[in-house]
Amino acid sequence: MIGFLISLVVGGLIGFVAEQIMNREVPGGILGNIILGFLGAWLGGLLLGDWGWTVQGFAVFPAIIGALIVVLIYGWITGKAR
């Protein structure tokens, strides 16, 4: 149970970092950041593998880069939808 909670916190932090770097707000607040962090970790792992620091199963650098890509794609989708 503690591992799951730590995963949520790490995912949220990764999402928050990506949100701040891209200077865009992801809807959903904390839950949106957690989802962004998990999606970013998944995408970063697919594209870049597992290099760098690993925290609770998240390779930090690929996860942040993946989250940046997810924020960019989200911006494109919402920009075209408006």
Gaussian input, Z-matrix of N, CA and C with variables (Angstrom, degrees):
# hf/3-21g

backbone

0 1
 N
 C     1     B1
 C     2     B2     1     A1
 N     3     B3     2     A2     1     D1
 C     4     B4     3     A3     2     D2
 C     5     B5     4     A4     3     D3
 N     6     B6     5     A5     4     D4
 C     7     B7     6     A6     5     D5
 C     8     B8     7     A7     6     D6
 N     9     B9     8     A8     7     D7
 C    10    B10     9     A9     8     D8
 C    11    B11    10    A10     9     D9
 N    12    B12    11    A11    10    D10
 C    13    B13    12    A12    11    D11
 C    14    B14    13    A13    12    D12
 N    15    B15    14    A14    13    D13
 C    16    B16    15    A15    14    D14
 C    17    B17    16    A16    15    D15
 N    18    B18    17    A17    16    D16
 C    19    B19    18    A18    17    D17
 C    20    B20    19    A19    18    D18
 N    21    B21    20    A20    19    D19
 C    22    B22    21    A21    20    D20
 C    23    B23    22    A22    21    D21
 N    24    B24    23    A23    22    D22
 C    25    B25    24    A24    23    D23
 C    26    B26    25    A25    24    D24
 N    27    B27    26    A26    25    D25
 C    28    B28    27    A27    26    D26
 C    29    B29    28    A28    27    D27
 N    30    B30    29    A29    28    D28
 C    31    B31    30    A30    29    D29
 C    32    B32    31    A31    30    D30
 N    33    B33    32    A32    31    D31
 C    34    B34    33    A33    32    D32
 C    35    B35    34    A34    33    D33
 N    36    B36    35    A35    34    D34
 C    37    B37    36    A36    35    D35
 C    38    B38    37    A37    36    D36
 N    39    B39    38    A38    37    D37
 C    40    B40    39    A39    38    D38
 C    41    B41    40    A40    39    D39
 N    42    B42    41    A41    40    D40
 C    43    B43    42    A42    41    D41
 C    44    B44    43    A43    42    D42
 N    45    B45    44    A44    43    D43
 C    46    B46    45    A45    44    D44
 C    47    B47    46    A46    45    D45
 N    48    B48    47    A47    46    D46
 C    49    B49    48    A48    47    D47
 C    50    B50    49    A49    48    D48
 N    51    B51    50    A50    49    D49
 C    52    B52    51    A51    50    D50
 C    53    B53    52    A52    51    D51
 N    54    B54    53    A53    52    D52
 C    55    B55    54    A54    53    D53
 C    56    B56    55    A55    54    D54
 N    57    B57    56    A56    55    D55
 C    58    B58    57    A57    56    D56
 C    59    B59    58    A58    57    D57
 N    60    B60    59    A59    58    D58
 C    61    B61    60    A60    59    D59
 C    62    B62    61    A61    60    D60
 N    63    B63    62    A62    61    D61
 C    64    B64    63    A63    62    D62
 C    65    B65    64    A64    63    D63
 N    66    B66    65    A65    64    D64
 C    67    B67    66    A66    65    D65
 C    68    B68    67    A67    66    D66
 N    69    B69    68    A68    67    D67
 C    70    B70    69    A69    68    D68
 C    71    B71    70    A70    69    D69
 N    72    B72    71    A71    70    D70
 C    73    B73    72    A72    71    D71
 C    74    B74    73    A73    72    D72
 N    75    B75    74    A74    73    D73
 C    76    B76    75    A75    74    D74
 C    77    B77    76    A76    75    D75
 N    78    B78    77    A77    76    D76
 C    79    B79    78    A78    77    D77
 C    80    B80    79    A79    78    D78
 N    81    B81    80    A80    79    D79
 C    82    B82    81    A81    80    D80
 C    83    B83    82    A82    81    D81
 N    84    B84    83    A83    82    D82
 C    85    B85    84    A84    83    D83
 C    86    B86    85    A85    84    D84
 N    87    B87    86    A86    85    D85
 C    88    B88    87    A87    86    D86
 C    89    B89    88    A88    87    D87
 N    90    B90    89    A89    88    D88
 C    91    B91    90    A90    89    D89
 C    92    B92    91    A91    90    D90
 N    93    B93    92    A92    91    D91
 C    94    B94    93    A93    92    D92
 C    95    B95    94    A94    93    D93
 N    96    B96    95    A95    94    D94
 C    97    B97    96    A96    95    D95
 C    98    B98    97    A97    96    D96
 N    99    B99    98    A98    97    D97
 C   100   B100    99    A99    98    D98
 C   101   B101   100   A100    99    D99
 N   102   B102   101   A101   100   D100
 C   103   B103   102   A102   101   D101
 C   104   B104   103   A103   102   D102
 N   105   B105   104   A104   103   D103
 C   106   B106   105   A105   104   D104
 C   107   B107   106   A106   105   D105
 N   108   B108   107   A107   106   D106
 C   109   B109   108   A108   107   D107
 C   110   B110   109   A109   108   D108
 N   111   B111   110   A110   109   D109
 C   112   B112   111   A111   110   D110
 C   113   B113   112   A112   111   D111
 N   114   B114   113   A113   112   D112
 C   115   B115   114   A114   113   D113
 C   116   B116   115   A115   114   D114
 N   117   B117   116   A116   115   D115
 C   118   B118   117   A117   116   D116
 C   119   B119   118   A118   117   D117
 N   120   B120   119   A119   118   D118
 C   121   B121   120   A120   119   D119
 C   122   B122   121   A121   120   D120
 N   123   B123   122   A122   121   D121
 C   124   B124   123   A123   122   D122
 C   125   B125   124   A124   123   D123
 N   126   B126   125   A125   124   D124
 C   127   B127   126   A126   125   D125
 C   128   B128   127   A127   126   D126
 N   129   B129   128   A128   127   D127
 C   130   B130   129   A129   128   D128
 C   131   B131   130   A130   129   D129
 N   132   B132   131   A131   130   D130
 C   133   B133   132   A132   131   D131
 C   134   B134   133   A133   132   D132
 N   135   B135   134   A134   133   D133
 C   136   B136   135   A135   134   D134
 C   137   B137   136   A136   135   D135
 N   138   B138   137   A137   136   D136
 C   139   B139   138   A138   137   D137
 C   140   B140   139   A139   138   D138
 N   141   B141   140   A140   139   D139
 C   142   B142   141   A141   140   D140
 C   143   B143   142   A142   141   D141
 N   144   B144   143   A143   142   D142
 C   145   B145   144   A144   143   D143
 C   146   B146   145   A145   144   D144
 N   147   B147   146   A146   145   D145
 C   148   B148   147   A147   146   D146
 C   149   B149   148   A148   147   D147
 N   150   B150   149   A149   148   D148
 C   151   B151   150   A150   149   D149
 C   152   B152   151   A151   150   D150
 N   153   B153   152   A152   151   D151
 C   154   B154   153   A153   152   D152
 C   155   B155   154   A154   153   D153
 N   156   B156   155   A155   154   D154
 C   157   B157   156   A156   155   D155
 C   158   B158   157   A157   156   D156
 N   159   B159   158   A158   157   D157
 C   160   B160   159   A159   158   D158
 C   161   B161   160   A160   159   D159
 N   162   B162   161   A161   160   D160
 C   163   B163   162   A162   161   D161
 C   164   B164   163   A163   162   D162
 N   165   B165   164   A164   163   D163
 C   166   B166   165   A165   164   D164
 C   167   B167   166   A166   165   D165
 N   168   B168   167   A167   166   D166
 C   169   B169   168   A168   167   D167
 C   170   B170   169   A169   168   D168
 N   171   B171   170   A170   169   D169
 C   172   B172   171   A171   170   D170
 C   173   B173   172   A172   171   D171
 N   174   B174   173   A173   172   D172
 C   175   B175   174   A174   173   D173
 C   176   B176   175   A175   174   D174
 N   177   B177   176   A176   175   D175
 C   178   B178   177   A177   176   D176
 C   179   B179   178   A178   177   D177
 N   180   B180   179   A179   178   D178
 C   181   B181   180   A180   179   D179
 C   182   B182   181   A181   180   D180
 N   183   B183   182   A182   181   D181
 C   184   B184   183   A183   182   D182
 C   185   B185   184   A184   183   D183
 N   186   B186   185   A185   184   D184
 C   187   B187   186   A186   185   D185
 C   188   B188   187   A187   186   D186
 N   189   B189   188   A188   187   D187
 C   190   B190   189   A189   188   D188
 C   191   B191   190   A190   189   D189
 N   192   B192   191   A191   190   D190
 C   193   B193   192   A192   191   D191
 C   194   B194   193   A193   192   D192
 N   195   B195   194   A194   193   D193
 C   196   B196   195   A195   194   D194
 C   197   B197   196   A196   195   D195
 N   198   B198   197   A197   196   D196
 C   199   B199   198   A198   197   D197
 C   200   B200   199   A199   198   D198
 N   201   B201   200   A200   199   D199
 C   202   B202   201   A201   200   D200
 C   203   B203   202   A202   201   D201
 N   204   B204   203   A203   202   D202
 C   205   B205   204   A204   203   D203
 C   206   B206   205   A205   204   D204
 N   207   B207   206   A206   205   D205
 C   208   B208   207   A207   206   D206
 C   209   B209   208   A208   207   D207
 N   210   B210   209   A209   208   D208
 C   211   B211   210   A210   209   D209
 C   212   B212   211   A211   210   D210
 N   213   B213   212   A212   211   D211
 C   214   B214   213   A213   212   D212
 C   215   B215   214   A214   213   D213
 N   216   B216   215   A215   214   D214
 C   217   B217   216   A216   215   D215
 C   218   B218   217   A217   216   D216
 N   219   B219   218   A218   217   D217
 C   220   B220   219   A219   218   D218
 C   221   B221   220   A220   219   D219
 N   222   B222   221   A221   220   D220
 C   223   B223   222   A222   221   D221
 C   224   B224   223   A223   222   D222
 N   225   B225   224   A224   223   D223
 C   226   B226   225   A225   224   D224
 C   227   B227   226   A226   225   D225
 N   228   B228   227   A227   226   D226
 C   229   B229   228   A228   227   D227
 C   230   B230   229   A229   228   D228
 N   231   B231   230   A230   229   D229
 C   232   B232   231   A231   230   D230
 C   233   B233   232   A232   231   D231
 N   234   B234   233   A233   232   D232
 C   235   B235   234   A234   233   D233
 C   236   B236   235   A235   234   D234
 N   237   B237   236   A236   235   D235
 C   238   B238   237   A237   236   D236
 C   239   B239   238   A238   237   D237
 N   240   B240   239   A239   238   D238
 C   241   B241   240   A240   239   D239
 C   242   B242   241   A241   240   D240
 N   243   B243   242   A242   241   D241
 C   244   B244   243   A243   242   D242
 C   245   B245   244   A244   243   D243

   B1=1.4430
   B2=1.5322
   B3=1.3192
   B4=1.4660
   B5=1.5257
   B6=1.3231
   B7=1.4631
   B8=1.5184
   B9=1.3288
   B10=1.4621
   B11=1.5229
   B12=1.3238
   B13=1.4596
   B14=1.5287
   B15=1.3217
   B16=1.4608
   B17=1.5289
   B18=1.3272
   B19=1.4663
   B20=1.5223
   B21=1.3173
   B22=1.4652
   B23=1.5229
   B24=1.3235
   B25=1.4673
   B26=1.5264
   B27=1.3279
   B28=1.4622
   B29=1.5336
   B30=1.3243
   B31=1.4634
   B32=1.5148
   B33=1.3242
   B34=1.4609
   B35=1.5198
   B36=1.3233
   B37=1.4617
   B38=1.5267
   B39=1.3269
   B40=1.4633
   B41=1.5230
   B42=1.3219
   B43=1.4613
   B44=1.5101
   B45=1.3289
   B46=1.4593
   B47=1.5204
   B48=1.3264
   B49=1.4637
   B50=1.5327
   B51=1.3279
   B52=1.4643
   B53=1.5279
   B54=1.3172
   B55=1.4604
   B56=1.5340
   B57=1.3146
   B58=1.4571
   B59=1.5301
   B60=1.3336
   B61=1.4668
   B62=1.5266
   B63=1.3274
   B64=1.4671
   B65=1.5254
   B66=1.3187
   B67=1.4593
   B68=1.5338
   B69=1.3150
   B70=1.4579
   B71=1.5140
   B72=1.3107
   B73=1.4634
   B74=1.5270
   B75=1.3173
   B76=1.4560
   B77=1.5280
   B78=1.3351
   B79=1.4615
   B80=1.5273
   B81=1.2843
   B82=1.4516
   B83=1.5138
   B84=1.3248
   B85=1.4564
   B86=1.5147
   B87=1.3140
   B88=1.4687
   B89=1.5222
   B90=1.3174
   B91=1.4704
   B92=1.5225
   B93=1.3286
   B94=1.4638
   B95=1.5132
   B96=1.3335
   B97=1.4659
   B98=1.5200
   B99=1.3175
   B100=1.4686
   B101=1.5258
   B102=1.3242
   B103=1.4694
   B104=1.5201
   B105=1.3389
   B106=1.4592
   B107=1.5264
   B108=1.3213
   B109=1.4583
   B110=1.5213
   B111=1.3288
   B112=1.4615
   B113=1.5284
   B114=1.3413
   B115=1.4615
   B116=1.5251
   B117=1.3249
   B118=1.4541
   B119=1.5225
   B120=1.3146
   B121=1.4666
   B122=1.5190
   B123=1.3172
   B124=1.4664
   B125=1.5277
   B126=1.3384
   B127=1.4548
   B128=1.5252
   B129=1.3209
   B130=1.4597
   B131=1.5156
   B132=1.3250
   B133=1.4610
   B134=1.5150
   B135=1.3292
   B136=1.4676
   B137=1.5255
   B138=1.3260
   B139=1.4591
   B140=1.5183
   B141=1.3295
   B142=1.4624
   B143=1.5178
   B144=1.3101
   B145=1.4580
   B146=1.5192
   B147=1.3151
   B148=1.4674
   B149=1.5190
   B150=1.3233
   B151=1.4673
   B152=1.5216
   B153=1.2924
   B154=1.4598
   B155=1.5103
   B156=1.3175
   B157=1.4584
   B158=1.5146
   B159=1.3159
   B160=1.4572
   B161=1.5254
   B162=1.3294
   B163=1.4565
   B164=1.5153
   B165=1.3204
   B166=1.4653
   B167=1.5309
   B168=1.3233
   B169=1.4562
   B170=1.5129
   B171=1.3386
   B172=1.4604
   B173=1.5228
   B174=1.3309
   B175=1.4609
   B176=1.5280
   B177=1.3058
   B178=1.4609
   B179=1.5273
   B180=1.3315
   B181=1.4667
   B182=1.5271
   B183=1.3294
   B184=1.4607
   B185=1.5287
   B186=1.3337
   B187=1.4672
   B188=1.5252
   B189=1.3274
   B190=1.4702
   B191=1.5225
   B192=1.3136
   B193=1.4672
   B194=1.5264
   B195=1.3256
   B196=1.4656
   B197=1.5172
   B198=1.3231
   B199=1.4641
   B200=1.5228
   B201=1.3288
   B202=1.4640
   B203=1.5280
   B204=1.3099
   B205=1.4699
   B206=1.5259
   B207=1.3311
   B208=1.4711
   B209=1.5257
   B210=1.3392
   B211=1.4689
   B212=1.5298
   B213=1.3129
   B214=1.4592
   B215=1.5246
   B216=1.3098
   B217=1.4655
   B218=1.5262
   B219=1.3171
   B220=1.4638
   B221=1.5329
   B222=1.3308
   B223=1.4671
   B224=1.5185
   B225=1.3316
   B226=1.4564
   B227=1.5262
   B228=1.3414
   B229=1.4697
   B230=1.5210
   B231=1.3084
   B232=1.4604
   B233=1.5269
   B234=1.3143
   B235=1.4560
   B236=1.5201
   B237=1.3306
   B238=1.4612
   B239=1.5131
   B240=1.3323
   B241=1.4650
   B242=1.5198
   B243=1.3299
   B244=1.4735
   B245=1.4784
   A1=110.76
   A2=117.10
   A3=121.10
   A4=109.87
   A5=117.67
   A6=121.11
   A7=112.07
   A8=116.51
   A9=121.55
   A10=110.35
   A11=117.36
   A12=120.86
   A13=111.46
   A14=117.01
   A15=120.55
   A16=109.61
   A17=117.62
   A18=121.05
   A19=111.12
   A20=117.19
   A21=120.54
   A22=111.23
   A23=116.04
   A24=120.30
   A25=110.60
   A26=117.10
   A27=120.33
   A28=110.25
   A29=117.72
   A30=120.89
   A31=111.73
   A32=116.54
   A33=120.89
   A34=112.47
   A35=116.90
   A36=120.28
   A37=111.78
   A38=116.75
   A39=120.27
   A40=110.05
   A41=117.06
   A42=120.77
   A43=112.29
   A44=117.01
   A45=122.04
   A46=111.09
   A47=117.28
   A48=121.00
   A49=110.07
   A50=117.02
   A51=120.21
   A52=111.02
   A53=116.66
   A54=121.59
   A55=110.71
   A56=117.21
   A57=121.53
   A58=111.76
   A59=116.94
   A60=120.24
   A61=110.28
   A62=117.14
   A63=121.25
   A64=112.06
   A65=118.25
   A66=123.91
   A67=111.68
   A68=115.77
   A69=122.84
   A70=108.40
   A71=115.56
   A72=119.65
   A73=109.43
   A74=114.96
   A75=121.30
   A76=107.71
   A77=118.21
   A78=118.96
   A79=111.69
   A80=116.12
   A81=120.89
   A82=113.83
   A83=117.72
   A84=120.48
   A85=112.42
   A86=115.93
   A87=121.50
   A88=111.09
   A89=117.17
   A90=120.34
   A91=110.46
   A92=117.45
   A93=121.12
   A94=111.82
   A95=117.04
   A96=120.69
   A97=111.74
   A98=116.88
   A99=120.02
   A100=109.65
   A101=116.65
   A102=120.33
   A103=109.86
   A104=117.01
   A105=121.23
   A106=111.00
   A107=117.44
   A108=121.30
   A109=112.33
   A110=116.93
   A111=120.18
   A112=111.36
   A113=117.44
   A114=120.52
   A115=111.00
   A116=115.97
   A117=120.12
   A118=112.31
   A119=116.84
   A120=120.38
   A121=110.79
   A122=116.14
   A123=120.25
   A124=110.80
   A125=116.95
   A126=121.14
   A127=111.32
   A128=117.12
   A129=120.60
   A130=112.33
   A131=116.63
   A132=120.04
   A133=112.23
   A134=116.63
   A135=120.09
   A136=111.51
   A137=116.12
   A138=120.21
   A139=113.54
   A140=117.57
   A141=120.87
   A142=115.18
   A143=117.68
   A144=119.88
   A145=111.76
   A146=115.87
   A147=121.72
   A148=110.26
   A149=116.41
   A150=120.11
   A151=108.86
   A152=115.47
   A153=120.19
   A154=111.52
   A155=114.18
   A156=120.63
   A157=110.76
   A158=114.81
   A159=120.99
   A160=108.06
   A161=115.56
   A162=121.69
   A163=107.74
   A164=116.28
   A165=123.15
   A166=111.27
   A167=116.55
   A168=120.93
   A169=114.48
   A170=118.29
   A171=122.11
   A172=108.72
   A173=117.44
   A174=120.69
   A175=105.30
   A176=118.02
   A177=123.28
   A178=112.67
   A179=118.40
   A180=119.82
   A181=112.71
   A182=119.99
   A183=118.42
   A184=112.83
   A185=117.48
   A186=120.42
   A187=110.89
   A188=117.19
   A189=119.87
   A190=110.31
   A191=117.46
   A192=120.27
   A193=110.23
   A194=117.10
   A195=120.27
   A196=112.03
   A197=117.50
   A198=121.02
   A199=110.96
   A200=117.53
   A201=120.53
   A202=110.54
   A203=116.26
   A204=120.67
   A205=110.43
   A206=116.61
   A207=120.44
   A208=110.26
   A209=117.99
   A210=121.03
   A211=109.62
   A212=117.63
   A213=121.65
   A214=111.22
   A215=116.94
   A216=121.24
   A217=110.19
   A218=117.16
   A219=120.94
   A220=110.55
   A221=116.84
   A222=121.21
   A223=111.68
   A224=116.14
   A225=119.30
   A226=111.55
   A227=115.81
   A228=119.87
   A229=110.69
   A230=117.71
   A231=119.81
   A232=111.19
   A233=118.22
   A234=120.99
   A235=111.36
   A236=117.08
   A237=121.52
   A238=111.87
   A239=116.55
   A240=120.23
   A241=112.21
   A242=117.46
   A243=120.26
   A244=112.06
   D1=-41.45
   D2=179.03
   D3=-64.96
   D4=-39.38
   D5=178.25
   D6=-61.28
   D7=-39.20
   D8=178.02
   D9=-64.65
   D10=-43.93
   D11=179.27
   D12=-64.80
   D13=-39.38
   D14=177.37
   D15=-65.00
   D16=-38.73
   D17=176.67
   D18=-61.34
   D19=-40.45
   D20=177.63
   D21=-63.45
   D22=-42.39
   D23=179.82
   D24=-65.45
   D25=-45.80
   D26=-179.69
   D27=-64.23
   D28=-42.83
   D29=176.62
   D30=-60.55
   D31=-41.72
   D32=177.26
   D33=-63.62
   D34=-40.86
   D35=178.64
   D36=-66.26
   D37=-40.59
   D38=177.80
   D39=-63.51
   D40=-43.25
   D41=176.66
   D42=-62.50
   D43=-40.99
   D44=179.15
   D45=-64.02
   D46=-43.60
   D47=179.64
   D48=-62.00
   D49=-45.25
   D50=179.35
   D51=-63.43
   D52=-40.02
   D53=178.92
   D54=-62.45
   D55=-40.93
   D56=-179.23
   D57=-71.61
   D58=-39.05
   D59=179.37
   D60=-65.00
   D61=-43.17
   D62=-178.52
   D63=-80.32
   D64=-10.86
   D65=-179.16
   D66=55.50
   D67=41.65
   D68=176.19
   D69=-130.17
   D70=147.05
   D71=179.94
   D72=-99.16
   D73=127.28
   D74=177.32
   D75=-91.38
   D76=131.48
   D77=-179.07
   D78=-66.38
   D79=154.20
   D80=176.71
   D81=103.91
   D82=-4.48
   D83=177.65
   D84=61.43
   D85=-128.85
   D86=-177.33
   D87=-64.30
   D88=-42.18
   D89=179.18
   D90=-63.29
   D91=-39.90
   D92=176.73
   D93=-62.19
   D94=-39.85
   D95=177.71
   D96=-66.98
   D97=-38.25
   D98=178.65
   D99=-64.81
   D100=-45.75
   D101=179.07
   D102=-63.00
   D103=-43.18
   D104=177.53
   D105=-59.89
   D106=-42.15
   D107=178.96
   D108=-63.69
   D109=-42.43
   D110=179.03
   D111=-67.87
   D112=-43.77
   D113=177.35
   D114=-63.35
   D115=-41.22
   D116=178.31
   D117=-64.10
   D118=-40.61
   D119=178.20
   D120=-64.51
   D121=-39.81
   D122=178.38
   D123=-65.39
   D124=-49.78
   D125=-178.82
   D126=-65.78
   D127=-44.19
   D128=178.05
   D129=-61.79
   D130=-37.86
   D131=176.98
   D132=-65.93
   D133=-38.25
   D134=177.85
   D135=-66.75
   D136=-44.25
   D137=-174.82
   D138=-81.08
   D139=-38.46
   D140=-170.45
   D141=-116.71
   D142=-9.96
   D143=-178.08
   D144=80.74
   D145=-161.73
   D146=-177.18
   D147=-114.41
   D148=84.91
   D149=176.51
   D150=-122.09
   D151=157.12
   D152=-178.92
   D153=87.45
   D154=-163.97
   D155=-179.24
   D156=-66.27
   D157=144.72
   D158=175.49
   D159=-122.69
   D160=126.38
   D161=178.58
   D162=-127.08
   D163=116.98
   D164=177.57
   D165=52.28
   D166=40.55
   D167=177.40
   D168=87.00
   D169=-3.53
   D170=178.05
   D171=-98.42
   D172=121.97
   D173=169.58
   D174=-78.51
   D175=111.02
   D176=-164.99
   D177=-60.70
   D178=-53.24
   D179=-175.84
   D180=-64.73
   D181=-49.09
   D182=176.37
   D183=-61.43
   D184=-33.46
   D185=179.53
   D186=-66.63
   D187=-41.69
   D188=178.96
   D189=-67.12
   D190=-42.95
   D191=178.40
   D192=-63.55
   D193=-42.09
   D194=176.23
   D195=-62.85
   D196=-39.50
   D197=178.34
   D198=-66.71
   D199=-36.04
   D200=175.58
   D201=-62.18
   D202=-40.85
   D203=178.11
   D204=-64.84
   D205=-41.13
   D206=179.12
   D207=-63.68
   D208=-42.08
   D209=178.36
   D210=-63.84
   D211=-40.64
   D212=178.53
   D213=-62.62
   D214=-45.83
   D215=178.23
   D216=-63.76
   D217=-41.95
   D218=178.02
   D219=-60.26
   D220=-41.52
   D221=178.43
   D222=-62.79
   D223=-40.37
   D224=177.93
   D225=-64.37
   D226=-43.55
   D227=-178.15
   D228=-65.14
   D229=-46.94
   D230=-177.88
   D231=-72.90
   D232=-28.79
   D233=177.28
   D234=-68.66
   D235=-36.57
   D236=178.75
   D237=-77.48
   D238=-27.34
   D239=-177.87
   D240=-76.24
   D241=-21.44
   D242=-177.01
   D243=-83.45

